[in-house]
Amino acid sequence: MSEERIKLIWDLRSIDAKEVAEHHVKHLREYIASKDLVDTTADCTEIFPHYYVAFILTSKEYMIQLRDDLKPHRGEYV
């Protein structure tokens, strides 16, 4: 059975949401590298104009650590 994957999400709504999301992803990637998290990625996506989400996709194993350190707005199983 494959390992469960978790998506931790930050909702960003503003006129400059795209730039904010891209900048947030830069810091998420720095965090991932500093903690040597395996099989973990960060990215952002447009939902609507002026509404973007930044997210980390990781294994369930890291969920508690990431939740406590980074305070995402929400999470979901993928």
N, CA and C of each residue as an Amber inpcrd file, in Angstrom:
protein
   234
   0.8500000  -1.1850000   0.0000000   0.0000000   0.0000000   0.0000000
   0.8900000   1.2410000   0.0000000   0.5300000   2.2230000  -0.8180000
   1.3490000   3.4300000  -0.9060000   1.0920000   4.3510000   0.2860000
   2.0710000   5.1720000   0.5550000   2.0070000   6.1000000   1.6780000
   0.9970000   7.2170000   1.3960000   0.2620000   7.5990000   2.4320000
  -0.7180000   8.6720000   2.2700000  -0.0060000  10.0020000   2.0440000
  -0.5670000  10.8190000   1.1480000  -0.0160000  12.1320000   0.8320000
  -0.9370000  13.2070000   1.4010000  -0.3340000  14.2720000   1.8660000
  -1.0450000  15.3820000   2.4840000  -0.6790000  16.6640000   1.7370000
  -1.6630000  17.5110000   1.5320000  -1.4320000  18.8290000   0.9430000
  -1.7980000  19.8670000   2.0070000  -0.8000000  20.6480000   2.4430000
  -1.0190000  21.7290000   3.4000000  -1.1050000  23.0250000   2.5970000
  -2.1500000  23.8210000   2.8620000  -2.5330000  24.9060000   1.9600000
  -2.6180000  26.2470000   2.6870000  -2.1360000  27.2780000   2.0090000
  -2.2850000  28.6590000   2.4470000  -3.1110000  29.3860000   1.3870000
  -4.2450000  29.9470000   1.7880000  -5.1190000  30.6930000   0.8820000
  -4.6760000  32.1480000   0.8560000  -4.4710000  32.6800000  -0.3360000
  -3.9870000  34.0470000  -0.4900000  -4.9330000  34.7950000  -1.4240000
  -5.6030000  35.7990000  -0.8630000  -6.5760000  36.5780000  -1.6350000
  -6.2180000  38.0530000  -1.5530000  -5.8430000  38.6140000  -2.6840000
  -5.5790000  40.0440000  -2.7710000  -5.2740000  40.3790000  -4.2250000
  -5.1300000  41.6440000  -4.4890000  -4.8160000  42.0700000  -5.8480000
  -3.4290000  41.5730000  -6.2790000  -2.5390000  41.3610000  -5.3170000
  -1.1980000  40.8530000  -5.6250000  -1.0000000  39.4280000  -5.1150000
  -2.0620000  38.6500000  -5.1030000  -2.0160000  37.2790000  -4.5730000
  -0.9870000  36.4060000  -5.2960000  -0.8510000  36.5800000  -6.5980000
   0.1080000  35.7700000  -7.3510000   1.5300000  35.9980000  -6.8480000
   1.9100000  37.2530000  -6.6970000   3.2650000  37.5780000  -6.2360000
   3.4890000  37.1010000  -4.8030000   2.4770000  37.2720000  -3.9680000
   2.5830000  36.8210000  -2.5820000   2.7360000  35.3000000  -2.5290000
   1.9330000  34.5870000  -3.3260000   2.0000000  33.1180000  -3.3500000
   3.3710000  32.6480000  -3.8250000   3.8780000  33.2520000  -4.8900000
   5.1960000  32.8580000  -5.4030000   6.2860000  33.1190000  -4.3730000
   6.1930000  34.2250000  -3.6700000   7.1790000  34.5370000  -2.6270000
   7.0570000  33.5530000  -1.4570000   5.8400000  33.2220000  -1.0940000
   5.6120000  32.2580000  -0.0090000   6.2090000  30.9020000  -0.3740000
   6.0280000  30.4800000  -1.6180000   6.5780000  29.2010000  -2.0810000
   8.1020000  29.2040000  -1.9780000   8.7240000  30.3390000  -2.2730000
  10.1830000  30.4350000  -2.1390000  10.6090000  30.0880000  -0.7100000
   9.8980000  30.6390000   0.2730000  10.2330000  30.3600000   1.6700000
   9.8790000  28.9280000   2.0620000   8.8000000  28.3870000   1.5190000
   8.4600000  26.9940000   1.7980000   9.5500000  26.0640000   1.2710000
  10.0620000  26.3390000   0.0880000  11.1390000  25.5120000  -0.4820000
  12.4200000  25.6260000   0.3440000  12.7050000  26.8070000   0.8540000
  13.8680000  26.9700000   1.7350000  13.6980000  26.1450000   3.0040000
  12.4890000  26.1540000   3.5610000  12.2010000  25.3610000   4.7610000
  12.3870000  23.8700000   4.4640000  11.8410000  23.4050000   3.3500000
  11.9620000  21.9920000   2.9680000  13.4320000  21.5980000   2.8740000
  14.2390000  22.4340000   2.2380000  15.6710000  22.1440000   2.0910000
  16.3800000  22.1560000   3.4380000  16.0340000  23.0990000   4.2930000
  16.7200000  23.1940000   5.5840000  16.4100000  22.0160000   6.4970000
  15.2390000  21.4240000   6.3450000  14.8360000  20.2810000   7.1720000
  15.1100000  18.9480000   6.4900000  15.6510000  18.9680000   5.2670000
  15.9350000  17.7460000   4.4990000  14.7150000  16.8360000   4.4100000
  13.5640000  17.4130000   4.0790000  12.3410000  16.6270000   3.9710000
  12.3380000  15.8790000   2.6450000  12.1550000  14.5750000   2.7220000
  12.1970000  13.7170000   1.5520000  10.8230000  13.6990000   0.8790000
  10.8190000  13.6750000  -0.4470000   9.5850000  13.5430000  -1.2230000
   8.5500000  14.6110000  -0.8330000   9.0300000  15.8480000  -0.6780000
   8.1770000  16.9740000  -0.2950000   8.4220000  18.1130000  -1.2750000
   7.3460000  18.6790000  -1.8030000   7.4580000  19.7720000  -2.7580000
   6.5370000  20.9160000  -2.3620000   6.8330000  22.0970000  -2.8950000
   5.9990000  23.2750000  -2.6670000   5.7200000  23.9350000  -4.0100000
   4.5350000  24.4980000  -4.1360000   4.1570000  25.1860000  -5.3670000
   2.9590000  26.0810000  -5.0830000   2.4940000  26.7870000  -6.1110000
   1.2890000  27.5930000  -5.9730000   0.4470000  27.4340000  -7.2330000
  -0.8240000  27.7540000  -7.0900000  -1.7370000  27.6510000  -8.2180000
  -2.8250000  28.7060000  -8.1140000  -3.3090000  29.1270000  -9.2820000
  -4.3890000  30.1130000  -9.3440000  -5.7290000  29.3970000  -9.2240000
  -6.5860000  29.8860000  -8.3530000  -7.9530000  29.3900000  -8.2360000
  -8.8710000  30.2960000  -9.0440000  -8.7900000  31.5870000  -8.7710000
  -9.4880000  32.6420000  -9.5090000  -8.5290000  33.8210000  -9.5800000
  -8.8010000  34.8010000 -10.4560000  -7.9680000  36.0050000 -10.3910000
  -8.0140000  36.5860000  -8.9730000  -6.8950000  36.9280000  -8.4630000
  -6.7530000  37.4960000  -7.1120000  -6.9910000  36.4690000  -6.0090000
  -6.9920000  35.1830000  -6.3310000  -7.0880000  34.1200000  -5.3250000
  -6.1490000  32.9970000  -5.7400000  -5.0670000  32.8760000  -5.0060000
  -4.0690000  31.8360000  -5.2390000  -3.9230000  31.0040000  -3.9780000
  -3.4300000  29.7960000  -4.1540000  -3.0550000  28.9840000  -3.0070000
  -1.5950000  28.5940000  -3.1530000  -0.8860000  28.6710000  -2.0480000
   0.4640000  28.1200000  -1.9480000   0.3000000  26.8280000  -1.1590000
   1.1000000  25.8130000  -1.5050000   0.9210000  24.5330000  -0.8220000
   2.2180000  23.7520000  -0.7370000   2.2260000  22.8560000   0.2250000
   3.2690000  21.8330000   0.3580000   2.5900000  20.4920000   0.1820000
   3.1770000  19.6690000  -0.6500000   2.7100000  18.2950000  -0.8470000
   3.7430000  17.3830000  -0.2020000   3.3070000  16.5840000   0.7710000
   4.2510000  15.7820000   1.5490000   3.6040000  14.4750000   1.9950000
   4.3600000  13.6650000   2.6720000   3.8200000  12.4250000   3.2250000
   3.1990000  12.7140000   4.5920000   2.3250000  11.8360000   4.9960000
   1.6320000  11.9970000   6.2770000   2.6300000  12.0440000   7.4350000
   3.7670000  11.4350000   7.2490000   4.8080000  11.3730000   8.2840000
   5.2480000  12.7710000   8.7550000   5.2720000  13.7570000   7.8500000
   5.7430000  15.1010000   8.1910000   4.6180000  16.0620000   8.5670000
   3.3840000  15.6250000   8.5060000   2.2410000  16.5190000   8.6510000
   2.2440000  17.3000000   9.9590000   2.4510000  16.6520000  11.0760000
   2.4120000  17.3260000  12.3790000   3.5260000  18.3680000  12.4790000
   4.7370000  17.9940000  12.0900000   5.8670000  18.9290000  12.1350000
   5.5800000  20.1600000  11.2790000   5.1280000  19.9560000  10.0610000
   4.8540000  21.0790000   9.1630000   3.6960000  21.9290000   9.6590000
   2.6660000  21.2930000  10.1490000   1.5140000  22.0330000  10.6790000
   1.9380000  22.9400000  11.8310000   2.7140000  22.3820000  12.7550000
   3.1300000  23.1510000  13.9260000   4.1240000  24.2650000  13.5770000
   5.0440000  23.9910000  12.6620000   6.0620000  24.9840000  12.3030000
   5.5300000  26.0770000  11.3810000   4.6610000  25.7090000  10.4260000
   4.3130000  26.6320000   9.3470000   2.8870000  27.1820000   9.4030000
   2.0360000  26.6190000  10.2250000   0.6650000  27.1220000  10.4340000
  -0.1290000  27.3000000   9.1300000  -0.3230000  26.2240000   8.3570000
  -1.1330000  26.3560000   7.1430000  -2.5890000  26.6750000   7.4900000
  -3.3040000  27.2270000   6.5280000  -4.7160000  27.5430000   6.7330000
  -5.5740000  26.2850000   6.7700000  -5.1710000  25.2920000   5.9840000
  -5.9520000  24.0460000   5.9340000  -5.0950000  22.9520000   5.3060000
  -5.6230000  21.7490000   5.3270000  -4.9380000  20.6240000   4.7360000
  -5.9390000  19.6470000   4.1610000  -5.4480000  18.7800000   3.2730000
  -6.3300000  17.7700000   2.6930000  -5.4980000  16.5640000   2.2640000
  -6.1500000  15.4150000   2.2530000  -5.5290000  14.2120000   1.7050000
  -5.5950000  14.2740000   0.1880000  -4.5360000  13.8060000  -0.4660000
  -4.5460000  13.7420000  -1.9320000  -4.2930000  12.3270000  -2.3870000
